[in-house]
Structure formats: structure tokens, C-alpha cells
Amino acid sequence: MCRYPRLRKLTSPIYIFAMDLFFKLDLCERGLAQGIYDSLREAILDGRLAPNDRLPPTRELSESLGVSRHTVTTAYARLTAEGFLEGRVGAGTFVAPTKDLISKRRAPSADVLHAREAFRKAAPIPAHDDVVEPRFDLSICFPDATLFPVDDWRRYISRELRPSAIRKARYRDPAGEGRLRDAVARWIGLSRSVRAGADDIIVTHGAQQALDIIGRVLIEPGMCVAVEEPGYPPARWLFASLGAAVVPVPVDNEGIIVEALPRRARLIYVTPSHQFPLGMPMSLERRHALLAWSDRHGAAIIEDDYDSEYRFANRPLEPLQSLDCNGRVIYVGTFSKVLSPVLRLGFLVAPASLIPSLCAAKQLSDWHEPLTAQAALARYLDDGGLARHVQRTRRIYQERREHLAHFLDGPLGTMLKRIPSAAGLHISALLHDPKASEDEIVRLARRAGIAINGFAQFHASPPTRRGLMIGYGAIPLERLDEAMTRLSSVMKAPLSRPAG
């Protein structure tokens, strides 16, 4: 007997949950078997039921619907005959593993919602998970994943995942765990000469979130924000998305050209320790000039120090944050380059006047970072683990850097001119031939299995110089020779052709 005697007269769909499947059966005016068939077919076509998903047994689904088992069997049989389902002996009924039957989820018939213009125009950030791993990875911004201290990190994480710690878990200070902020203050004081205490620090979800909450607090619609040209595109896109009028300012071999800053700029974003992407540091004279300019015009400065732990020559210059006597500089750092992007842990150091507002913005964004990761990193810093890791990996990266420099100054010296730098995980080089096509070199290199970056993608306006950024963080030393030999061969053909 039908569990629902008035089923045929229903005026609304039935929602079914069975065998971990939740879907809608619209049975109105179409017959029971037809309704089951139509609903399951639609779910398969728009991807809610994926290939190899198991469907409820006919007996279970019939009992859930309150219909006869024959009704369900009829719908299943029709879907099976059309190739949507398949029966597996002893296992049940499954969605057929034929991707050709699956279409993309249907779009609405009309576009009624629209993103703000800044987001519609923003260039997409590459999703590296979907990129085929190259044979020779000379891309930038990536440390060597094989050097990550997996065993140490597993031990520290396990120590913080005790049942007692989980039982005591509560939403915590958006600025971050006090112990971690204290450890970060000591670390950057010793390794980067940054003058800060725990109360000056906010722990963030990487450097990008630090930039985001700074922008939320400081940027008014239409405010002029100056960025380096070339520079870091995600920072430029972020400031524009917050309503800023972003103005690219050229750099020379001493850093951002202070005289070129627009007088109306009220926020300046710079990478003085290792200019991104060219690599040279900002000179001490230029640092003092930038600080003086910001004082005269009432501007704030974001100092992004993304990889200065890896310095291989010369004494590091004092950061803008330490030279600043008037509370104009907000310092941003990350552990992504020195450890791994997987951790997504960074920090900012701000003047006391901004800390309450930045904490409020952080809380509105995601409240705080995972407590387990914060506690593990704090203990890792306190125990000297990061210092030992940097000391070990710096030697490895320095060897790769020297090997790469040998190629750039030797076999590739007729085609590329190395830009002097003393830090980081990449070397930038200018193309000697002004007619050389940077885009073609990058394209041919990728065809040869080499992942490499050109200057053009880091410019907001048409570039005035062409060159390559060659990373050595993600490629082992023993593969550098072959990678550079291949790069040399792919460069020889296009260098004689005109650009474009």
C-alpha cells in the first residue's frame, strides 16, 4: 500500500535523502515513474550526481517515496537503457562513468547579479594546482618543497593537537596568539632588524591578507595609492578592488623613484629589501627620501618584506620600519617563502594608532588563524627550529644561485644582462637585444618544458624593458645545468626576430 495515498495529487516536489544522496523528485502531473526518471536524469546532467555515484536500491527508494518498487525499477531501467546508469553485480546501481553525458551546471536564464567593476576587470590569479608540473621549474616565489621540515612540523602539530587543547579551544584574539606574536617579534628583530614588540604584531593568513586588512582600514574610495612599476600584481588588484585609484610609479636601480610619486598619493606600496620583480634593494638614500616624502604629504607606506631571510651578500640595509621615526610605515612579512605556502601564515607590524582598527578588520575577515598552526609555529620559533632551517636552506639556495649566476654571466651573457641583487629566490635579467620578443621566449621555453616568467606580466602599463625572472627555489641543483642549456637553445632563434 502506498505510504502517501495522496501522492499523485501533490503540488510541490519531494526531497529525498537516501544512501547519502539528497535530491528533488518533482512528481506532479507526470506520473510517478516519469517523475523519478526526469529528476534523476536532470541531476546526472547538471553534475549533482557524478559518474560512479551509487544510487539507492530500488526497495529503499520506493519505501522512502511510498511508491511501488516496480515504479522505481521502471525509471532505473529506462535510465540504464539510455546509458545514464549501470548495474554492477553484487554492488548496486551507479551513475555510468561516461563524462560525455555530463554537461556543465545550467546557468540562470538571465544575468541579474553583477560584480563590482574592479572585480570584473581584475586579472585572474593562476591556479597552480591545475598546471601540469614542468620538467624544469624556474618559476618564481616558490621555495623547494622537498626542503620543508616535514618531520619537525608533524611533531609540533601533534604536540598541539592534544585532547586537552581541543577541549579548551575558544575563539581567540584576532591579533593572534600572544606566544606567537612574541616569538615573531624576536625573530624579525634578530633576522630583519625590525623594531617591534608583541603588541605591534598581527598574525595574518599570509601577506595577501595583511595587505587586505591594511587596505580596508586605510583606503577610502578614490584614494590615490602608489605602487612600484613593475611590481606585484595581486597587491595592485587588491587596492583597486577596494576603490583606490592605483598609480604605477617607475623604479630605477635604487628602487622607487620618489620624485615620480603623485602628490595626491596617501598610500605607497614598496618592496625595498628585494624589489619585486627586478631584485635590487632600495638604497639607503632612497629610503630616507621616501620617508621624508611621506611625512611631507601625510602618506602611509606599506613595506612588503617577502623573502629577506635569504640574503647571500652584503650587509642588509635597515628596513623602512626601523628608520621610520613618525609612525608612517606598516611592515608586512610572510613565512611562505622561508617555509611553505601551504602554511598560509604571515604577519604585519603597525603603529600603535592603527592596531585596534586592524584587529577589527582582521576579526571581520576570518577572526584568527588556526590555533594549532599558531601554537606549533610559536614553539618552532622558540626552539630555534626556524633559525636552523634557514641556515641549512640558505646554503642550498646560495649554491643554486651561484650556479645560475655563472650561466648568466657566461654562456647566456650575450643574450641576458643580470640585474645585481643579493637576496631572494630568483634572479632577474634584461634581454640585451631591444627587438627580442619576451613573450616568444617564454612561450618557447614552456614548450621545451621550462616554466619561467617574463617582465611583462608584472607591469600595469606597456613595459619599457624586456627580461626574464629565473627562479631557483623550486629546482634542484642537479637539474639547473640542463635547464639553462635548454633555455639558451630556445633563446637563440627568437632573439633575432622583432617583438610582436
C-alpha positions as a printed Julia matrix, in Angstrom:
500×3 Matrix{Float64}:
  0.0    0.0     0.0
  1.24   3.48   -0.82
  2.62   5.25    2.23
  1.34   8.53    0.84
 -2.14   7.86   -0.61
 -2.45  11.4    -1.98
  0.95  11.3    -3.68
 -0.46  11.71   -7.18
 -2.15  14.97   -6.16
  0.94  16.65   -4.65
  1.55  20.24   -5.78
  5.14  20.53   -4.54
  8.29  18.44   -5.11
  9.52  15.74   -2.73
 13.05  15.97   -1.35
 14.75  12.63   -0.89
 17.72  11.71    1.31
 18.86   8.15    0.84
 22.25   6.46    0.56
 23.96   9.85    1.21
 22.11  11.4    -1.76
 19.93  14.46   -1.39
 17.86  15.42   -4.4
 14.46  16.64   -5.52
 11.8   14.49   -7.16
  9.14  16.51   -8.91
  6.29  14.03   -9.34
  3.48  16.41  -10.17
  1.22  15.58  -13.14
  3.83  13.48  -14.92
  3.37  10.05  -13.45
  5.49   8.54  -10.74
  7.99   6.65  -12.9
  8.33   9.62  -15.28
  8.93  11.99  -12.35
 11.67   9.77  -10.9
 13.26   9.39  -14.34
 13.21  13.13  -15.1
 14.6   14.13  -11.7
 17.45  11.63  -11.72
 18.34  12.41  -15.34
 18.48  16.14  -14.57
 20.67  15.53  -11.53
 23.09  13.49  -13.66
 23.22  16.02  -16.5
 23.94  19.03  -14.31
 26.55  17.22  -12.22
 24.78  16.83   -8.88
 25.06  13.1    -9.4
 28.59  12.39  -10.6
 29.92   9.38  -12.52
 30.26   6.32  -10.27
 27.89   7.72   -7.62
 25.82   4.9    -6.14
 22.03   5.26   -6.25
 19.69   3.97   -3.53
 18.49   0.38   -4.03
 15.07   0.26   -5.65
 13.49  -1.14   -2.48
 14.93   1.64   -0.29
 13.95   4.43   -2.67
 10.45   3.03   -3.13
  9.97   2.9     0.65
 11.26   6.48    1.03
  8.82   7.7    -1.62
  5.97   5.5    -0.58
  5.59   4.11   -4.11
  5.76   0.62   -5.5
  9.15  -0.9    -6.17
  8.03  -1.52   -9.77
  7.72   2.26  -10.29
 11.32   2.85   -9.26
 12.53  -0.16  -11.23
 10.85   1.2   -14.36
 12.64   4.57  -14.01
 16.0    2.88  -13.32
 15.59   0.56  -16.32
 14.92   3.44  -18.68
 17.96   5.4   -17.41
 20.1    2.29  -17.76
 18.93   1.7   -21.33
 19.84   5.3   -22.22
 23.32   4.97  -20.76
 22.86   7.15  -17.68
 23.0    4.29  -15.17
 24.65   0.9   -15.0
 24.08  -2.09  -12.77
 27.04  -3.8   -11.12
 26.58  -7.35   -9.97
 26.63  -7.6    -6.2
 27.23  -3.84   -5.79
 24.11  -1.97   -6.91
 23.14   0.71   -9.4
 25.6    3.5   -10.27
 25.76   6.58  -12.44
 27.54   5.47  -15.61
 31.18   6.67  -15.8
 30.66   8.38  -19.13
 31.69  12.02  -18.94
 30.24  12.77  -22.36
 26.77  12.68  -20.84
 27.58  15.27  -18.23
 27.04  18.92  -19.0
 28.06  21.96  -17.06
 25.63  23.18  -14.44
 23.0   25.21  -16.19
 23.37  28.97  -15.98
 20.4   31.13  -14.99
 18.28  32.3   -17.87
 19.13  35.93  -17.1
 22.16  37.63  -15.52
 20.68  39.55  -12.6
 23.72  39.82  -10.32
 26.84  41.69  -11.29
 30.22  42.03   -9.58
 31.7   45.45   -8.98
 33.72  46.78  -11.9
 37.04  46.36  -10.07
 36.45  42.61   -9.8
 35.14  42.24  -13.34
 38.35  43.79  -14.67
 40.75  42.07  -12.3
 43.14  39.65  -13.97
 42.72  36.1   -12.66
 45.49  34.76  -10.45
 46.83  31.48  -11.89
 45.65  28.35  -10.12
 48.86  26.35   -9.9
 47.01  23.18   -8.87
 45.7   22.85  -12.43
 49.03  23.4   -14.17
 50.98  20.41  -15.44
 54.22  20.23  -13.49
 57.07  21.38  -15.77
 60.22  19.34  -16.26
 62.3   22.36  -15.27
 60.64  24.73  -12.81
 62.31  28.14  -12.98
 59.18  29.96  -11.82
 59.42  32.49   -9.02
 58.11  32.8    -5.46
 58.32  29.1    -4.65
 60.65  27.54   -2.09
 61.8   23.96   -2.52
 59.02  21.76   -1.14
 61.48  18.94   -0.52
 63.33  21.13    2.0
 60.27  21.69    4.18
 60.91  20.22    7.68
 58.05  17.72    7.48
 59.1   15.57   10.42
 59.67  18.56   12.7
 56.4   20.2    11.71
 54.45  16.97   12.17
 55.9   16.64   15.67
 55.0   20.21   16.64
 51.49  19.92   15.21
 50.91  16.61   17.01
 52.01  18.15   20.26
 49.41  20.92   19.9
 46.58  18.51   18.96
 46.24  17.1    22.45
 42.68  16.43   23.64
 43.14  18.94   26.45
 43.99  21.68   23.93
 40.91  20.88   21.84
 38.65  20.95   24.9
 39.94  24.42   25.82
 39.55  25.81   22.31
 37.64  29.08   22.06
 37.56  31.93   19.59
 40.69  33.89   20.39
 42.37  37.25   19.88
 42.18  38.27   16.19
 45.7   39.68   16.52
 46.97  36.14   17.04
 48.19  34.01   19.91
 50.32  36.03   22.3
 53.09  33.47   22.36
 53.36  33.51   18.57
 53.37  37.31   18.36
 56.11  37.41   20.96
 58.14  34.8    19.04
 57.65  36.64   15.73
 58.8   39.9    17.32
 62.02  38.27   18.48
 62.53  36.55   15.12
 62.16  39.64   12.95
 64.17  41.69   15.41
 67.14  39.34   15.08
 66.8   38.34   11.42
 65.47  41.58    9.87
 66.31  44.39   12.36
 62.62  45.21   12.75
 61.85  47.05   15.98
 58.62  45.64   17.33
 57.03  44.08   20.36
 54.26  41.5    20.53
 51.6   44.24   20.82
 52.71  45.74   17.49
 52.1   42.5    15.56
 49.0   40.95   13.97
 49.21  37.39   12.66
 47.58  37.02    9.25
 46.63  34.45    6.64
 49.75  35.17    4.6
 50.99  38.52    3.31
 48.0   38.95    1.0
 45.56  39.11    3.9
 47.84  41.58    5.63
 47.57  43.84    2.58
 43.81  43.32    2.52
 43.14  44.39    6.1
 45.53  47.35    5.78
 43.62  48.43    2.69
 40.26  48.01    4.41
 41.4   50.28    7.22
 43.23  52.97    5.24
 41.75  53.17    1.73
 38.85  55.5     1.06
 37.05  55.34   -2.3
 39.08  57.25   -4.86
 42.2   57.47   -2.68
 45.43  57.55   -4.66
 47.66  54.53   -3.96
 51.15  54.41   -5.47
 52.71  51.06   -6.39
 56.01  50.09   -7.97
 56.22  49.61  -11.75
 56.97  46.81  -12.4
 55.52  45.38   -9.24
 53.44  42.74   -7.53
 50.12  42.4    -9.44
 47.95  40.92   -6.63
 48.67  43.98   -4.46
 47.69  46.31   -7.3
 44.48  44.36   -7.98
 43.62  44.3    -4.29
 43.95  48.06   -3.81
 41.87  48.69   -6.93
 39.18  46.31   -5.68
 38.9   48.4    -2.51
 38.14  51.5    -4.57
 41.62  53.02   -4.77
 42.98  54.96   -7.73
 46.15  52.93   -8.24
 49.07  54.76   -9.87
 52.14  52.8   -11.06
 55.42  54.6   -10.26
 58.63  53.64  -12.09
 61.66  52.18  -10.34
 65.34  52.52  -11.15
 68.39  50.7    -9.81
 67.86  52.32   -6.38
 64.17  51.49   -6.03
 61.0   53.51   -6.46
 61.62  56.98   -7.93
 60.41  59.31   -5.18
 60.23  62.34   -7.49
 57.71  60.46   -9.65
 55.26  59.88   -6.8
 51.93  61.65   -7.38
 51.44  64.42   -4.8
 47.95  63.13   -4.01
 49.17  59.64   -3.04
 48.21  58.74    0.52
 49.39  55.12    0.5
 52.63  53.79   -1.05
 53.35  50.09   -1.52
 57.02  49.12   -1.89
 59.32  46.07   -1.69
 62.59  47.73   -0.56
 64.57  44.7     0.64
 64.29  42.85   -2.69
 62.34  44.81   -5.28
 59.71  42.62   -6.87
 60.3   41.53   -9.59
 63.64  43.12  -10.57
 65.51  42.15   -7.41
 67.65  45.16   -6.45
 67.38  46.63   -2.93
 66.26  50.19   -2.3
 69.3   52.32   -1.47
 69.62  53.89    1.97
 69.46  57.36    0.46
 66.25  56.46   -1.38
 64.74  55.03    1.82
 65.33  58.28    3.67
 63.92  60.26    0.73
 60.76  58.1     0.67
 60.21  58.53    4.42
 60.68  62.29    4.13
 58.19  62.42    1.23
 55.6   60.5     3.24
 55.99  62.92    6.16
 55.55  65.98    3.94
 52.45  64.61    2.22
 50.83  62.7     5.09
 51.12  59.31    3.36
 51.38  55.8     4.79
 53.91  53.27    3.5
 53.43  49.51    3.23
 56.81  47.78    3.35
 56.48  44.25    1.96
 59.49  42.17    3.01
 58.67  38.83    1.47
 61.97  36.9     1.42
 64.83  38.78    3.08
 65.87  35.78    5.2
 67.66  34.6     2.07
 70.39  37.22    1.78
 73.65  35.99    0.27
 75.93  39.04    0.17
 76.37  42.47    1.68
 75.03  43.73    4.96
 71.24  44.13    4.89
 70.02  47.7     4.95
 67.79  48.79    7.79
 64.12  48.34    6.94
 61.96  51.39    6.44
 60.1   50.35    9.58
 63.22  50.81   11.73
 64.21  54.08   10.03
 60.71  55.5    10.47
 60.5   57.99   13.35
 56.95  59.21   12.71
 54.79  56.09   12.58
 54.28  56.09    8.81
 55.36  52.53    7.95
 53.38  49.3     8.15
 55.66  46.29    7.76
 54.38  43.06    6.15
 56.09  39.67    6.23
 55.32  36.04    5.48
 56.53  32.53    6.27
 55.52  31.26    2.83
 58.95  31.7     1.23
 61.06  30.55    4.15
 58.86  27.53    4.99
 55.97  26.84    2.61
 52.9   28.49    1.05
 50.95  25.53    2.5
 51.1   27.12    5.96
 49.47  30.42    4.86
 50.91  32.27    7.85
 52.15  35.85    7.74
 52.14  38.96    9.88
 52.13  42.72    9.9
 53.78  45.26   12.19
 51.87  48.51   12.55
 52.0   51.75   14.56
 50.02  51.58   17.81
 47.44  54.04   16.44
 46.32  51.51   13.82
 46.39  48.25   15.79
 42.8   48.4    17.15
 41.33  49.12   13.72
 43.47  46.47   12.03
 42.39  43.93   14.65
 38.76  44.8    13.97
 39.3   44.32   10.22
 41.05  41.02   10.86
 38.19  39.8    13.04
 35.65  40.72   10.37
 37.72  38.88    7.76
 38.28  35.48    9.39
 38.66  36.15   13.14
 42.04  34.42   13.55
 44.38  31.83   12.1
 44.11  28.14   13.09
 45.17  27.89   16.72
 47.06  24.64   16.22
 49.25  26.08   13.47
 49.87  29.25   15.5
 50.94  27.28   18.57
 53.16  24.97   16.51
 54.91  27.86   14.77
 55.43  29.67   18.09
 57.12  26.6    19.59
 59.14  26.05   16.38
 60.44  29.62   16.57
 61.15  29.45   20.3
 63.06  26.19   19.95
 65.3   27.62   17.24
 63.87  25.35   14.57
 63.32  28.11   12.02
 66.8   29.54   12.55
 68.33  26.14   11.88
 66.09  25.63    8.85
 67.1   28.99    7.36
 70.77  28.33    7.98
 70.54  24.96    6.23
 68.43  26.07    3.28
 70.39  29.28    2.75
 73.47  27.22    1.93
 71.48  25.14   -0.55
 69.91  28.15   -2.25
 73.21  30.01   -2.36
 74.81  27.14   -4.24
 71.97  27.19   -6.78
 72.18  30.97   -7.04
 75.91  30.92   -7.75
 75.42  28.2   -10.34
 72.71  30.22  -12.06
 74.8   33.4   -11.94
 77.64  31.51  -13.62
 75.37  30.72  -16.58
 74.01  34.27  -16.79
 77.49  35.78  -16.72
 78.89  33.11  -19.05
 77.0   31.12  -21.74
 73.91  33.33  -21.55
 75.83  36.58  -21.12
 75.46  37.56  -24.77
 71.67  37.36  -24.53
 70.9   38.37  -20.93
 72.27  41.01  -18.57
 71.92  40.05  -14.92
 70.4   42.67  -12.58
 72.54  42.83   -9.42
 70.8   41.58   -6.31
 71.85  39.93   -3.07
 68.7   38.26   -1.76
 65.67  36.17   -2.6
 64.9   33.05   -4.6
 65.18  34.4    -8.14
 67.49  36.42  -10.38
 66.18  38.88  -12.95
 67.97  39.61  -16.21
 67.41  42.06  -19.05
 67.32  40.99  -22.68
 70.29  42.55  -24.5
 68.52  42.78  -27.85
 65.81  45.5   -27.67
 63.99  43.77  -30.54
 63.79  40.43  -28.75
 60.31  39.08  -28.08
 59.98  38.27  -24.41
 56.6   36.61  -24.94
 58.0   34.3   -27.61
 60.93  33.29  -25.41
 58.6   32.43  -22.53
 56.3   30.51  -24.88
 59.1   28.51  -26.45
 60.63  27.82  -23.06
 57.37  26.42  -21.78
 57.1   24.27  -24.9
 60.55  22.92  -24.0
 59.33  22.04  -20.51
 60.73  25.13  -18.75
 58.46  27.21  -16.51
 59.77  30.77  -16.48
 58.43  34.31  -16.04
 58.9   37.44  -18.14
 58.76  41.07  -17.02
 55.61  41.99  -18.95
 53.16  40.25  -16.62
 54.31  42.45  -13.73
 53.62  45.76  -15.47
 50.38  47.7   -15.29
 51.32  49.67  -18.41
 53.29  48.65  -21.51
 56.78  47.65  -20.33
 59.76  49.8   -21.22
 62.21  46.91  -20.83
 62.15  43.22  -21.52
 63.64  40.46  -19.48
 63.27  37.18  -17.62
 62.89  36.25  -13.98
 64.67  32.98  -13.29
 63.73  31.22  -10.08
 65.96  28.68   -8.36
 63.81  27.89   -5.33
 61.88  25.02   -6.88
 64.57  23.34   -8.99
 67.33  21.1    -7.59
 70.94  21.93   -8.37
 71.48  18.82  -10.46
 68.77  19.93  -12.93
 69.95  23.52  -13.34
 72.61  22.72  -15.96
 70.15  21.05  -18.3
 67.5   23.72  -17.68
 69.87  26.56  -18.55
 71.25  24.72  -21.57
 67.7   24.26  -22.87
 66.88  27.9   -22.14
 69.95  29.01  -24.09
 68.91  26.95  -27.1
 65.31  28.22  -27.17
 66.5   31.84  -26.88
 68.83  31.78  -29.87
 66.08  31.63  -32.51
 63.65  34.36  -31.36
 66.28  36.85  -30.21
 66.93  37.94  -33.79
 63.23  38.49  -34.54
 61.34  41.72  -33.93
 58.96  41.86  -30.98
 55.26  41.48  -31.51
